[in-house]
Amino acid sequence: MDKLTKRRQIITDLLNRYAQIKPAYGEIERQTIFDQEQNRYQLINTGWDNRRRIYGCLIHVDIQADGKIWIQYDGTEAGVANELVEAGIPKQEIVLAYQSDYMRKLTDFAVG
């Protein structure tokens, strides 16, 4: 399995696992969005909590042309970056895109 295919599989498996976790409140559905042409992957919440509409991104991950994984948004407690490292992806190939350039330099992860 080539590097890109393996990374796609790791990310889709991770998002599918999170999609199985039902929120503790409201009538909320978790939906995965996988665009393998553009290498963009999202997990969103959609539904209602009483009279309040719920819609938003829980996880957004992109694979860039150079193969690096950019975490655009991470709304998890465990941390998507940590889970990707546990799955075998080196920290130097994971960018915490939700952090500023300055803050990225202070982490063990890639800057860009």
Order of alpha helices (4+ residues) and beta strands (2+ residues): alpha-beta-beta-beta-beta-alpha-beta-alpha
